[in-house]
Amino acid sequence: MKRSNLPIVVAILFACSLLAIAPLSTPVRCADSPAIAKALASPNPADIGTTTKCAVCGMKLHVKSDTPGAEYQGKDYYFCDSQERDAFIAHPEMYLHKAATK
């Protein structure tokens, strides 16, 4: 390879590395994008004591005062643990089919 081509090769490799990293970043949400799921500080008092299914794994659970929850498009969803809640918050549309069978 000629030395004169070295800057071009370095620029191409740099551009490829940026493209490889770009999908790892958090997507930017526009004002007209669908509603974003939000973590609930605590379950709705009316839901405490009820039985439902975890919106991520589908396991049956009893809603207690410390049950992790999230609100999405005006509806409350509950989870077995905070990791499942965080997964739902990141991509709620991936889990809505499981939550629909509550």
C-alpha positions in Angstrom: 0.0 0.0 0.0 1.3 3.4 -0.9 1.9 5.9 1.9 -0.3 8.5 0.2 -3.3 6.1 0.7 -2.7 5.8 4.4 -4.9 8.8 5.5 -7.8 7.5 3.4 -7.5 4.0 4.9 -7.4 5.5 8.4 -10.5 7.7 7.7 -12.4 4.7 6.4 -11.5 2.6 9.4 -12.6 5.5 11.7 -15.9 5.8 9.9 -16.5 2.1 10.2 -15.8 2.1 13.9 -18.3 4.9 14.4 -20.9 3.0 12.5 -20.3 -0.1 14.7 -20.7 1.9 17.9 -23.8 3.9 16.8 -26.4 1.1 17.4 -25.2 0.9 21.1 -26.4 4.4 21.9 -29.8 5.2 23.2 -32.2 6.2 20.5 -33.5 9.8 20.5 -37.2 10.1 21.0 -39.1 12.8 19.1 -42.1 14.6 20.4 -44.3 12.7 18.0 -42.9 9.2 19.0 -45.1 6.8 20.9 -45.4 7.3 24.7 -42.5 6.2 26.7 -42.9 3.8 29.6 -42.2 5.2 33.1 -41.4 3.5 36.3 -44.0 3.7 39.0 -42.8 4.9 42.4 -45.3 2.5 44.0 -48.3 0.4 42.8 -51.7 2.0 42.5 -53.4 1.5 45.9 -56.4 -0.1 44.1 -54.1 -2.8 42.6 -52.4 -3.8 45.9 -53.6 -7.2 46.9 -54.7 -8.2 43.4 -53.3 -11.0 41.3 -51.9 -10.4 37.9 -49.2 -11.6 35.5 -45.7 -10.2 35.2 -45.7 -8.2 31.9 -42.3 -9.6 30.9 -42.2 -13.3 31.9 -45.9 -14.0 32.3 -45.5 -15.5 35.8 -48.5 -15.0 38.2 -47.8 -12.5 41.0 -49.6 -10.8 43.8 -49.2 -7.0 43.8 -47.8 -5.8 47.0 -46.7 -2.3 48.1 -43.2 -2.9 46.9 -44.0 -4.7 43.6 -42.0 -3.0 40.7 -44.4 -1.4 38.2 -44.4 0.8 35.1 -47.0 2.9 33.4 -47.3 2.8 29.6 -50.0 4.4 27.5 -52.2 5.0 30.5 -52.0 1.5 31.8 -50.1 0.1 34.8 -48.0 -3.1 34.4 -46.3 -5.1 37.2 -43.2 -7.2 37.3 -41.5 -10.0 39.3 -38.4 -7.8 39.8 -36.9 -4.4 38.9 -34.7 -5.9 36.1 -37.8 -7.1 34.3 -39.4 -3.7 34.8 -36.3 -2.0 33.4 -36.4 -4.3 30.3 -40.1 -3.4 29.8 -39.3 0.3 30.1 -36.6 0.0 27.5 -38.8 -1.8 25.0 -42.4 -2.0 26.0 -43.7 -3.0 22.6 -41.7 -6.2 22.8 -43.7 -7.3 25.9 -47.2 -6.0 25.2 -48.4 -9.3 23.7 -47.6 -11.1 27.1 -49.2 -8.3 29.1 -52.4 -8.5 27.0 -53.1 -12.0 28.2 -53.3 -10.8 31.9 
